[in-house]
Amino acid sequence: MTETKFIFVTGGVASSLGKGIIAASIGKLLQARGYEITIQKFDPYINIDPGTLNPYEHGECYVTDDGQETDLDLGHYERFTGIKTTKYNNFTTGRIYQSVIDKERRGDYLGKTIQVIPHITDEIKRDMLYLGKKNKYDFVITEIGGTVGDIESQPFLEAIRQLKWELGKKAVCVHLTYVPYLAAAGELKTKPTQHSVKELQSIGIQPDILVLRAEHDLNAGLRRKIANFCNVSPDAVVQSLDMPTIYEVPLRMQEQGLDATILRKLDMPVGETPGLGPWRSFLDRRHKATKEVNIGLVGKYDLQDAYKSILEALSQAGTYNDLKVKSHFVNSEKLTPENVAETLKVYDGLVICPGFGQRGTEGKIIAARYGREQNVPTFGICLGMQMMVVEFGRNVLGLNDANSVELNPTTPFNVIDLMEDQKNITNMGGTMRLGGYECELKPGSKVAEIYQSEVIRERHRHRYEFNSDFRAAYENAGMKCVGTNPETDLVEIVEIPNHKWYIGTQFHPEYSSTVLKPHALFLSFVKACQK
Ligand code: GLN
């Protein structure tokens, strides 16, 4: 058996308590002590991956470099720790069942009756241990989606119960709960936490550490009470209060010794507390920045989680420009040629957001035109880039009703078209152009200057592409194709050189912007937005 240690992160009482941030913070703190870590997430829903899920259901779909559509928590893992996640860092119930059913059809189970226990739980255990076996990590942190008590979570918790038993001192369970404040009574209530821990215990898991989410400070007495009721040592109860930014969380966890407690529970030497210098400087700079930049996010969702990575990339870029980025949702369905100037004039820059389907796309085209004509810094991402191309086609090249065939299959000018290898695809799940591809930048272009590089690698998630038949017409009229795929020659980036900042990328740069390595395009964009 490997010497890798396993940290399981479960949640109780309510969802949305920030399990992903706690898992990412634990990763960050252990990494700062010189350990190799990775973080994975197990999601109890039946979709094979979140790629087919509506952002209203599930928020943004995050994409790994190796092309897996994953939960947005993987974005937090990468942003906090700088690790690169893979398809082995996110599993769903659906994917686990699919693999078990495939094995059953192959006859691998030699006539056995296939059951949740042991076959599904064994498959879960194998997946939970996999990264530990493969890559020599010191720690594998495993976050379980959902809340203890959910029917769907049970096989995952049973797998953890078994693993904790098998791994002994090599595994700990960190359980995140919520301590509500009842205003009428003027009291913080510990009962939901007690119940949630009881629920875990009834499954056979004794949490080693409790992280208590709360909106009011939990005094030592209260924490001792919880420790007492829940069979955890008092030093293993830490609180997680609301923070002005999620990037404060690792510091608050370190102050309360969360990482040190984890090491102690795993019988590992604790050593000195790392200084987290660069992280602290980032936060200092962030707090000192007062000058605001207001950015309009033109899209059809007015939902934080739908554009999570874009919001984070913008705000990181703000910090490194000593600016405070304020992002505002602009509902593209409501934009008209009549109200566009009035609606958008308050913003210093525009992001034309990614997306799928017709709804709200005419508004994105209207916003792209406004940004282009008014010389407002404009950043088009994926569908946003495609809408910039459509707009330019219609209003500069005079291609009436130019469109993407995704939005109008009978357009006379298919400036964005389905790729040849996408034409025969009938399954929607996992069949897009996904993950990292290289892109060559045109020497002398704005993007080459921004990236300070000739070849870059960025992550994709789309079916449609710039139609190269129109390339010369666009270039001649002033929209340059400045990034191309070296293998297929597909256009990946367009820019208008004689505009303040007008760049559209077919890929998603937001996925690779991290706290300590902000993305060059976002840095440059936010800088250009500064008045
Ligand atoms: N719907 C577009 C396509 O499939 C863009 C996708 C996106 O914005 N991620 O090409």
Residues whose N, C-alpha, C, O or C-beta is under 5 A from the ligand:
A	BS01	LIG	P354 G355 F356 G357 I381 C382 L383 R461 H462 R463 Y464
